[in-house]
Amino acid sequence: MTAPWTRLDTQHWIDQLEHRIEDIDYYLNRTLEWCEDRGVYNDQAVFACALMTVIWVSHQRQEPLSKREAMEILGIEGWELVEDEEFELNQKYINLDIEDLLEEVYQKLFLT
């Protein structure tokens, strides 16, 4: 039998949600700085880096992330129409820091 949901459970859930939002915001800002520092202004490149950042942050936090949720976080119009399947981070990217991840994404998608 499961214990009833308590006010403390709700507060813990809210705290985790706030920390997740703060983490995503922090790393998205770092991603934009990374793009600006390297002269990356192509919308597709910036979007790809931002999307991978959101996926990476969720993975670092050991939290699932659906495609729909990622599009909503990034403010993409029509996000509610996106499939609600979960993203998985490629093994190649799991242990990279954010700068190395962004470099890999950019190199792979836009310089090859």
C-alpha positions as a printed Julia matrix, in Angstrom:
112×3 Matrix{Float64}:
  0.0    0.0     0.0
  1.28   3.44   -0.94
  1.46   6.21    1.64
 -0.77   9.21    0.94
  0.72  12.24   -0.8
  1.56  14.86    1.81
  2.2   18.57    1.86
  5.91  17.77    2.33
  5.8   15.63   -0.82
  4.28  18.56   -2.7
  6.95  20.95   -1.43
  9.71  18.52   -2.43
  8.18  18.17   -5.9
  7.97  21.96   -6.3
 11.58  22.37   -5.14
 12.78  19.78   -7.68
 10.81  21.5   -10.43
 12.31  24.89   -9.53
 15.83  23.44   -9.53
 15.21  21.79  -12.9
 14.03  25.09  -14.41
 17.03  26.92  -12.93
 19.45  24.29  -14.28
 17.94  24.37  -17.77
 17.93  28.18  -17.8
 21.55  28.35  -16.62
 22.8   25.92  -19.28
 20.7   27.44  -22.06
 22.31  30.8   -21.26
 25.76  29.15  -21.39
 24.79  27.59  -24.72
 23.82  30.97  -26.17
 27.09  32.45  -24.92
 28.98  29.51  -26.49
 27.22  30.15  -29.81
 27.92  33.88  -29.7
 31.58  33.35  -28.76
 32.03  31.12  -31.82
 29.98  33.22  -34.2
 27.26  30.58  -34.49
 24.13  32.5   -35.51
 22.45  30.02  -37.85
 18.96  29.34  -36.42
 19.2   25.6   -37.06
 22.59  25.35  -35.37
 21.5   27.37  -32.34
 18.31  25.3   -32.06
 20.24  22.02  -32.3
 22.62  23.16  -29.57
 19.75  24.37  -27.36
 17.83  21.12  -27.81
 20.88  19.02  -26.96
 21.46  21.21  -23.92
 17.95  20.56  -22.6
 18.39  16.82  -23.2
 21.83  16.87  -21.56
 20.6   18.75  -18.47
 17.72  16.3   -18.04
 20.12  13.4   -18.36
 22.5   14.94  -15.81
 19.57  15.28  -13.43
 18.54  11.68  -14.2
 15.09  12.86  -15.26
 13.17  11.66  -18.3
 12.41  14.21  -21.02
  9.85  13.84  -23.77
 10.14  15.45  -27.17
  6.95  17.39  -26.47
  8.32  18.69  -23.17
 11.6   19.77  -24.78
  9.76  21.69  -27.49
  7.59  23.37  -24.87
 10.66  24.35  -22.81
 12.25  25.86  -25.91
  9.07  27.75  -26.78
  8.52  26.04  -30.13
  5.11  26.76  -31.64
  2.98  23.65  -32.04
  4.83  21.8   -29.27
  1.54  20.18  -28.24
  1.47  18.34  -31.59
  4.9   16.74  -31.12
  5.06  13.07  -30.2
  5.33  12.5   -26.49
  8.13   9.95  -26.71
 11.15  10.11  -24.45
 14.55  11.4   -25.57
 17.58   9.28  -24.84
 21.05  10.75  -24.81
 23.51   8.94  -27.06
 26.2    7.09  -25.06
 28.8    9.17  -26.89
 27.56  12.31  -25.12
 26.85  11.02  -21.62
 30.13  11.99  -19.93
 30.88  15.17  -21.89
 30.79  18.57  -20.24
 28.51  21.15  -21.85
 31.2   22.82  -23.98
 32.43  19.51  -25.38
 28.84  18.45  -26.05
 28.12  21.64  -27.97
 31.32  21.31  -29.96
 30.43  17.72  -30.89
 26.9   18.68  -31.95
 28.06  21.63  -34.0
 30.91  19.72  -35.65
 28.72  16.73  -36.48
 25.71  18.61  -37.82
 27.21  21.67  -39.46
 30.85  21.11  -40.31
 30.86  17.6   -41.78
